[in-house]
């Protein structure tokens, strides 16, 4: 074709942009340089986390409104949560964030065995979190605190019959106030459930990464995937950092 | 014919370039597994058209039912399902992805001088999500449909109806992620993939408009996703968040839903405005008047668009102060919209205007969008809104903006970039006819609905008092004309794939980077990474380039 594009400046200046040497195999064809590629995927990950913020933002809004409307019911309902398990889980998650951050560092500095170790630790801590969450959920199921058809107001109408309520020194709530505890538990399960779903997805990806890291991936200088996954993992952690005081510690400052 | 800017290569010697993104690889799999933004755009175009015609057929059924005052064509609950599915399909599976996923996908990398979108796999994933969501929506329709209206209003959707709310909700949820990924991809691409010299204020306004729409997609869509999740939980296990008997508030659903769904109308219209900026400059041979103002007005629409959602709830029991504030904020959106319309009009002033098909659609857009936008001010005024809301006035307003505005822009864009996408021209005369038919049919269909609305005819009913029949017959007759107007492009555009004139690189003598490469483009878009050394819409630069080329060849 003789009609070559008008704009194309086939000058040495433009040619200077292309690297003389070989491109690393992980550089995708539409990027100019490895830096651009890393920068771009990183930015995309931050944007994705922004959408996650908006996603959880809807739930936090609902929480904010109902907590303001039904504060006494929210306080009584929050006493039903096991603060020891909750604190332990917070510790577990923060530790997992630390091991994840170490993993990113190992990947960056090309330490293969260190990376595998960190990922495995993160994986185990993630599972531990879900395990503790399962214990907490089963307590709620036993007490019929799962909203829906089997929801029971027993613990709130008659706190003396309930250990947790008794320990917190709760007074019996009038029926119309007690009924609003169901909203609390709806939000509790929706928020921690969505959080747990994100954990499960994260753990699945971690499993995949451990598999790949053992085969030598991520320690060749191309660690964008580990870095971006780290961002995701920390994000899920931060969500919990907000959930913990909002759900467990409503009245603990009094 | 001096009244045209079209300059085609000599047809006896011209050829479609042998190597281009269409001929690069063959076979169905090479399309279904492609990472090429242009191929994904074509996939989107085909699937979008399919959904458009399903939604259009449903619209035809609605108009046919409303031909007579009684509910005689279908049972009233069937009618509810038909208008719901019309809304769901047209909004989530046509309007939201229409321009961004087809033209935006195809053109943004070309316009900013990139080889592809930043995340090609995510781009393909977004198409698969779209198809998955769309298939689920069709499946829902085939197995009984849903009758809540496209707004899934609680407590109707959570407690009272016994139709496929869950599967439709899931379909919208999935399509939402498709939209999030498209928007995310655009933002990242526009930030990180611009060619040397392509500063923010040298970008075509089409790219600016998509940037603004992408912000809305990324920030708004997750909120409707969580709203749908809560509706699903409410419906299945009765969690009570939207249930007043348990202390929940249905109004909360309205807030969450409209927090997305109002910005969603700007997701739909902004890319269309981007198309108009391109066509109006090309067919007036002038730089867009007030380039910077038009660019920032897109962003302003996106920002204001997030703070007006409660104007959908003026009669739903929000506080009077909220009504006051949201009414004011709603009027503010009219400002950037008007900036665009006025700047486009000034672009026309003393321009060398020609009337090719894209320009006819553009004029259609400007007129109809202005009417649609101004009637929006009526509805944003709380006093008149109380009278007009839930009547056909709303229907007419919305369709003036979306069909008269967005669909006109979509067709303008498809015609304008058809030679770039396929390498061939569409037939000019018949397409001009189609544009005129669409315009006439549109006004016949929807203008009577403004009058019906002010007379008080409520929307979403299968029957109506007999005194409204004349105007409804007008509307249905207009819909028939409109249908012809939409069918024609499908026929002649398909015809042109084989028989259209060879377009050459730049049939419109336009300035965008996409016109400076071959049509259809190469898979990697440009032979050498372009350098942007001039302003956007610089026709003098284009002239100089042509002179250079002539002397070069000579």
Interface residues (C-beta under 8 A of the other chain):
Chain A: X1 X2 X3 X4 X5 X6 X7 X8 X9 X10 X13 X14 X15 X17 X28 X29 X30 X32 X36 X39 X40 X41 X43 X44 X47 X48 X50 X51 X52 X54 X55 X56 X57 X58 X59 X61 X62 X65 X66 X69 X70 X146 X147 X148 X149 X179 X180 X182 X183 X186 X187 X189 X190 X194
Chain B: X9 X17 X114 X115 X116 X117 X118 X119 X120 X122 X180 X184 X185 X187 X188 X191 X192 X193 X196 X218 X219 X220 X221 X222 X223 X225 X226 X227 X229 X230 X233 X237 X238 X239 X240 X241 X246 X247 X248 X249 X252 X255 X256 X259 X504 X505 X506 X513 X516 X517 X518 X524 X526 X527 X528 X529 X530 X531 X533 X545 X546 X548 X549 X553
